[in-house]
Amino acid sequence: MQLTDPAVTAACAGHPETGSAVRVRLVRADVPTASVEFELAA
C-alpha cells in the first residue's frame, strides 16, 4: 500500500488489487520504530 501525502509505503491486510485505489484503516502506528499497519476498510 502506498500513500502519496504524506509519503508512506506499508503492508495492507487483505488483498487489494495491485494499482487500485482503495480505502484503508490505520490499525497500528509505532512512532519509535517508524512502522504502520493498515487494513482494507469495509
N, CA, C and O of each residue as an XYZ file, in Angstrom:
168
protein
N       0.839     -1.139      0.000
C       0.000      0.000      0.000
C       0.891      1.210      0.000
O       1.949      1.202      0.629
N       0.475      2.280     -0.712
C       1.287      3.485     -0.770
C       0.391      4.707     -0.686
O      -0.561      4.858     -1.452
N       0.716      5.571      0.257
C       0.036      6.862      0.381
C       0.902      7.903     -0.315
O       2.128      7.789     -0.328
N       0.272      8.909     -0.888
C       1.054      9.925     -1.579
C       1.323     11.159     -0.732
O       2.334     11.830     -0.941
N       0.455     11.478      0.214
C       0.665     12.676      1.029
C       0.121     12.464      2.425
O      -1.095     12.539      2.599
N       0.925     12.210      3.414
C       2.388     12.144      3.364
C       2.839     10.833      2.722
O       2.083      9.862      2.683
N       4.061     10.812      2.225
C       4.595      9.625      1.545
C       4.786      8.489      2.541
O       5.586      8.590      3.471
N       4.038      7.404      2.334
C       4.111      6.226      3.207
C       3.983      4.984      2.340
O       3.120      4.920      1.464
N       4.831      4.007      2.579
C       4.701      2.695      1.951
C       4.593      1.674      3.070
O       5.439      1.641      3.963
N       3.551      0.832      3.030
C       3.326     -0.128      4.106
C       2.530     -1.315      3.599
O       1.909     -1.261      2.537
N       2.558     -2.389      4.380
C       1.746     -3.560      4.065
C       0.285     -3.258      4.405
O      -0.011     -2.406      5.242
N      -0.611     -3.970      3.742
C      -2.041     -3.796      3.988
C      -2.675     -5.170      4.117
O      -2.574     -5.992      3.206
N      -3.336     -5.426      5.259
C      -4.042     -6.696      5.447
C      -5.212     -6.749      4.474
O      -5.896     -5.748      4.261
N      -5.435     -7.897      3.894
C      -6.469     -8.056      2.875
C      -5.790     -8.281      1.537
O      -4.583     -8.516      1.483
N      -6.536     -8.212      0.483
C      -5.974     -8.492     -0.838
C      -6.404     -7.426     -1.846
O      -7.181     -7.715     -2.756
N      -5.902     -6.189     -1.692
C      -6.254     -5.169     -2.682
C      -5.601     -5.490     -4.023
O      -4.499     -6.037     -4.070
N      -6.282     -5.150     -5.103
C      -5.743     -5.370     -6.439
C      -4.589     -4.395     -6.672
O      -4.714     -3.206     -6.382
N      -3.491     -4.883     -7.184
C      -2.323     -4.050     -7.436
C      -2.682     -2.867     -8.325
O      -3.302     -3.033     -9.376
N      -2.291     -1.681     -7.896
C      -2.526     -0.464     -8.672
C      -3.902      0.147     -8.492
O      -4.199      1.171     -9.107
N      -4.751     -0.453     -7.666
C      -6.100      0.076     -7.489
C      -6.135      1.077     -6.332
O      -5.323      1.003     -5.410
N      -7.075      2.002     -6.393
C      -7.300      2.949     -5.299
C      -8.285      2.318     -4.328
O      -9.367      1.889     -4.732
N      -7.923      2.257     -3.060
C      -8.776      1.619     -2.048
C      -8.831      2.486     -0.802
O      -7.982      3.353     -0.599
N      -9.835      2.246      0.029
C      -9.917      2.898      1.345
C      -9.317      1.942      2.356
O      -9.594      0.742      2.339
N      -8.491      2.488      3.239
C      -7.857      1.670      4.267
C      -8.077      2.291      5.634
O      -8.424      3.465      5.756
N      -7.866      1.477      6.656
C      -7.978      1.915      8.050
C      -6.623      1.699      8.699
O      -6.006      0.647      8.532
N      -6.160      2.701      9.441
C      -4.910      2.569     10.177
C      -5.152      1.660     11.374
O      -6.019      1.945     12.200
N      -4.397      0.570     11.478
C      -4.543     -0.396     12.560
C      -3.551     -0.096     13.677
O      -3.887     -0.188     14.858
N      -2.324      0.265     13.296
C      -1.276      0.493     14.292
C      -0.269      1.483     13.747
O       0.096      1.436     12.572
N       0.177      2.384     14.616
C       1.270      3.305     14.298
C       2.241      3.283     15.470
O       1.861      3.560     16.607
N       3.480      2.958     15.191
C       4.509      2.878     16.219
C       5.593      3.904     15.902
O       6.433      3.681     15.029
N       5.569      5.022     16.612
C       6.499      6.119     16.346
C       7.952      5.703     16.574
O       8.790      5.984     15.717
N       8.294      5.041     17.694
C       9.709      4.688     17.919
C      10.328      3.837     16.807
O      11.514      3.982     16.509
N       9.535      2.948     16.188
C      10.071      2.100     15.117
C       9.697      2.608     13.724
O      10.076      2.009     12.717
N       8.955      3.711     13.672
C       8.500      4.301     12.411
C       7.789      3.278     11.531
O       8.030      3.208     10.326
N       6.903      2.480     12.151
C       6.163      1.465     11.397
C       4.658      1.688     11.543
O       4.176      2.196     12.556
N       3.940      1.293     10.502
C       2.480      1.402     10.495
C       1.891      0.140      9.887
O       2.553     -0.554      9.115
N       0.639     -0.155     10.240
C      -0.101     -1.274      9.662
C      -1.475     -0.777      9.257
O      -2.109     -0.011      9.984
N      -1.931     -1.217      8.094
C      -3.238     -0.838      7.578
C      -4.044     -2.085      7.258
O      -3.493     -3.176      7.110
N      -5.378     -1.910      7.150
C      -6.260     -2.970      6.667
C      -7.272     -2.329      5.734
O      -7.545     -1.132      5.824
N      -7.823     -3.131      4.839
C      -8.845     -2.612      3.939
C     -10.071     -2.185      4.734
O     -10.514     -2.907      5.627
N     -10.617     -1.029      4.420
C     -11.840     -0.557      5.079
C     -13.042     -1.172      4.389
O     -13.032     -1.371      3.174
N     -14.065     -1.471      5.147
C     -15.280     -2.076      4.588
C     -16.110     -1.067      3.847
O     -17.166     -1.408      3.313
